[in-house]
Amino acid sequence: MEPFDPASFTTAQLLWPAVLAALGAFLVAIVAAYVSGDFGKAFMLYLGVGLPIALVGYATGFLTGISRNSGAIGSLLPAVLALIGGLSVYAFGSDNKYRFVIGYCVCLLIVSLFYGTQRGAFDREFFREARLKSLFEMERRLQNYRSYRKLPEKSADWLLLGESAGK
């Protein structure tokens, strides 16, 4: 089994939504520079509000996509739709000067959420064979251990509480 480094995995995973946020901020800043002539201020504003939104959207989507729980999407969609509805009521129900920023953040959230969901689902399916091999190897080692110790062949059900033993 290959070694796993959580720090490099997290850095590599969160690099893409950061690039997505920077690209979105760059494109909006180009439009802002054309309209008002202030590229740097617009870029920093949209990068500053877009980066956390992209990271949260991607992380939520990735964890939903990689999840082996079929109810994850059903729980996520109502929460995202409620968030978008609340932001819409806030942005368009009052005299808010940041309507465009809120619209940009909602669009960035949806794009990064969709990208994260697709990436998580791809990783889940792509690494399924490696995970199964790992589980089979662990099962073989446990069976050998149990036979050497003259223990019963079948382990107690409570030993595998975190795994899907009963499925």
C-alpha positions in Angstrom: 0.0 0.0 0.0 1.4 3.4 -0.9 2.0 6.1 1.7 -0.5 8.8 2.1 0.5 12.4 3.0 -2.6 14.4 4.1 -0.8 17.8 3.7 0.2 17.3 0.1 -3.2 15.7 -0.7 -5.1 18.7 0.8 -2.8 21.2 -0.9 -3.2 19.5 -4.3 -7.0 19.3 -3.9 -7.5 22.9 -2.8 -5.2 24.3 -5.5 -7.9 23.9 -8.2 -10.6 25.9 -6.6 -8.1 28.6 -5.8 -7.2 28.8 -9.5 -10.9 28.8 -10.3 -11.5 31.8 -8.0 -8.4 33.6 -9.3 -9.6 33.1 -12.9 -13.1 34.3 -12.1 -11.7 37.3 -10.3 -9.4 38.1 -13.3 -12.3 37.9 -15.8 -14.6 40.1 -13.7 -11.7 42.5 -13.1 -11.1 42.8 -16.8 -14.8 43.8 -17.3 -14.5 46.2 -14.3 -11.3 47.8 -15.8 -13.2 48.3 -19.1 -16.2 49.9 -17.3 -14.5 51.9 -14.4 -10.8 51.7 -15.2 -9.8 50.1 -11.8 -8.5 46.6 -12.5 -6.4 46.1 -9.3 -9.2 47.0 -6.8 -11.8 44.9 -8.6 -9.4 41.9 -8.8 -8.6 42.0 -5.1 -12.3 42.5 -4.1 -13.5 39.5 -6.2 -10.5 37.3 -5.3 -11.1 38.1 -1.6 -14.7 37.2 -1.6 -14.4 34.5 -4.2 -11.6 32.4 -2.7 -13.5 31.3 0.4 -16.6 30.6 -1.6 -14.7 28.5 -4.1 -12.9 26.6 -1.3 -16.1 25.9 0.6 -18.0 24.9 -2.6 -15.3 22.6 -3.8 -14.7 20.9 -0.4 -18.4 20.4 0.1 -18.8 19.0 -3.5 -15.7 16.8 -3.2 -16.8 15.3 0.1 -20.3 14.7 -1.3 -19.0 13.1 -4.5 -16.5 10.8 -2.8 -19.1 9.8 -0.2 -20.4 6.3 -0.5 -23.7 7.4 1.1 -26.4 7.9 -1.4 -28.3 10.4 0.8 -25.4 12.9 0.6 -26.7 14.7 -2.5 -30.3 14.8 -1.1 -29.0 16.6 2.0 -26.8 19.0 0.1 -29.1 20.3 -2.5 -31.8 21.8 -0.1 -29.0 23.5 1.9 -27.5 25.1 -1.2 -30.8 26.2 -2.5 -31.8 27.7 0.8 -28.5 29.6 0.9 -29.0 30.9 -2.6 -32.6 31.9 -1.8 -31.5 33.7 1.4 -28.8 35.6 -0.4 -31.2 36.5 -3.2 -33.7 37.9 -0.7 -31.0 39.8 1.0 -29.4 41.2 -2.2 -32.5 42.1 -4.1 -34.9 42.8 -1.2 -32.9 45.8 0.0 -30.9 48.6 -1.5 -27.7 46.7 -1.5 -24.7 48.0 -3.5 -23.1 44.5 -3.6 -25.7 42.7 -5.7 -23.2 41.9 -8.4 -20.7 40.6 -5.8 -23.4 38.3 -4.3 -24.4 37.1 -7.8 -20.7 36.4 -8.6 -20.3 34.5 -5.4 -23.4 32.4 -6.0 -22.2 31.5 -9.5 -18.7 30.7 -8.2 -20.2 28.5 -5.5 -22.3 26.5 -8.0 -19.4 26.0 -10.4 -17.0 24.9 -7.7 -19.6 22.7 -6.0 -20.3 21.0 -9.3 -16.6 20.6 -10.1 -15.9 19.2 -6.6 -18.8 16.8 -6.9 -17.6 15.5 -10.2 -14.0 15.3 -8.9 -15.0 13.4 -5.8 -17.2 10.9 -7.8 -14.3 10.4 -10.2 -11.8 9.7 -7.4 -14.3 7.4 -5.7 -14.7 5.3 -8.9 -11.1 5.5 -10.1 -9.7 4.3 -6.8 -12.4 1.7 -6.1 -10.2 -1.2 -7.3 -7.3 -0.1 -5.1 -9.6 0.2 -2.1 -11.1 -3.3 -2.7 -7.6 -4.8 -3.0 -6.6 -3.2 0.2 -9.7 -4.5 2.0 -9.1 -8.0 0.6 -5.5 -7.9 1.7 -6.6 -6.8 5.2 -9.2 -9.6 5.3 -6.5 -12.2 4.3 -4.1 -10.9 7.0 -6.9 -11.1 9.6 -7.8 -14.6 8.6 -4.2 -15.7 8.9 -3.9 -14.1 12.3 -7.1 -15.7 13.5 -6.0 -19.1 12.2 -2.6 -18.8 13.8 -4.2 -17.9 17.2 -6.8 -20.6 16.8 -9.6 -18.1 17.0 -13.1 -18.6 15.4 -13.1 -18.0 11.6 -15.8 -15.3 11.8 -15.2 -12.2 13.8 -17.8 -10.6 16.0 -20.0 -8.1 14.1 -19.3 -5.3 16.6 -15.6 -5.3 15.5 -16.5 -3.6 12.2 -18.8 -0.9 13.4 -17.3 1.8 11.2 -17.4 -0.4 8.1 -20.4 -1.5 6.1 -20.3 -5.1 7.5 -24.0 -5.6 7.6 -24.6 -4.7 3.9 
